[in-house]
Amino acid sequence: MFAGIDIGGTGIKGVITDANAKIITSSETPTPATAQDIDFAIAGLIECMLKRCNIKPNKLRAIGIGAAGSIDNRNGIAIHSPNIPAWKNYPLAEKIRSLTGTPVVLENDATVATAGAWLQENIIKYSNWIMITLGTGIGGGAVIDNRIYTGQSGSSLEVGHITIDINGRECPCGNRGCLERYASATALVETVKKDLKSFPASSLNNRIKYEKLTSRMIYEEALKKDALALRSINEISTYLGFGIVNIVNILNPQAVVFGGGLSQAYKLIFPVVKEVIKKHAMTGMKEKVKLIPLRNQSRTSAMGAAKMAIERINRNSINTK
């Protein structure tokens, strides 16, 4: 048996799988504020799932963990995470192993999302493709020649930090003009806020009297043809399209798969992105690339984390002693 853990800024999702990454059970728990409490939350989540299935802890062969930010997957260290400020060169894998007695594999959150997405029947047929996660920020993963690419230390495909304007908006990463400052769910909300006064007839003006402005709300009003909502989604989709153009020109993928909360608006986003790719990507690279929305996303990343642990065990590249 294997465990997969997806650590988010607000919640931790977990699964127990068999050796084929088939989910046996799943659960989730809120993400605590401190590093130590996160450790205990992960260990407790795994313990509860095992008890639910009457599985003894010694039957658990490995734990896979996906975490946002810069990680060192060789040494199991969370170097820096925008979601978990308490992690600064934090030995997460070692901490979880000490609590559970089970070997731990640590990977970037977008990498485990890629591994989980690859199990879906409409994606498994591709051998060269890119994963884009659209949420608070923008993450990325890649499968190249039927292997998940993780870079030299486990942090790669930081798509959200492609520079699209060298004098642009400040980014928490310390740079300016990063793609996620223009094309993420956060950017969508900021774009609407900036233009609300210019669209007094927008239905969003009424809704925000009673609700917090969210990307989901904007999407809902765009479906009702609200002018501001549609304009804002078109704007962030155009920026996203230019980011995808860079990826298409560099990697020539068969497909780009979109996950994350904002990807649910793909019916509005994809037409704009496709048009930007058609106009600006290089001839010979743009013609056959497919844009694919990820399905059934709730447990994809946790399942992918388990899959990464299974592969490491099968390659004998994890210390099981």
C-alpha angles and dihedrals in degrees: 000000000000136000126217122197128190112193114203131177092257105018143029116216123196140185137185113215140178123242090280093056091252108152116243097176140344140198142163142211136189117272110249122221102242130063093236093050090050089054091052092045092054093047091046093049091052092046092052093049092049092049091049090058096039090242117152115232092238089063090065106098101185144349123225118202129191117200131175120244135023114345138173103222094185093060099026095241127150099215098182134343128188089206097048110041090180091070112091111154086330118178093225098161092051092048094051092045091053090053097044105027088228130118114257132211116199120199138163114274094241090050092056090044087055091050091050094046091051089066092064115103096232091054105035091079092067121088098185117039145130130233119212120188114201113197137103084336133000124264133180146200136180141211111203120184091344094309129104109243114222104164124232096308107017100271114103143123094048088174093168089065098055104126112238098164119029091200095037137117119323115256126206087239088071096253131103131236098018116171094241090060087064108028110032131095087261091053091050092055091046091050092053093046090052093054103035095102090053090057105049091162093056114122087224090072089063097043095052090060087073105019139043113258110252137168088248091057091049091051091050092052092045088058086057089053097252105173097220094046092049093046092050095048089048090052096051090041090055091054090046089052091057090050090052090048089060091051094047091050093049103039106019093215126192090225145004113216119202124208136160130078097292091054087076085078091061094124088066098034102046099061090056094044091048091052092051091049091048092052102038113023119092121272110254093032105055103049102080104028112124126213111214129183114220114243130214094012102171096094101017097107096044090048089049091052089055089048091054090051091050091051093049091051091048091051091047088233097130128076106243096176 
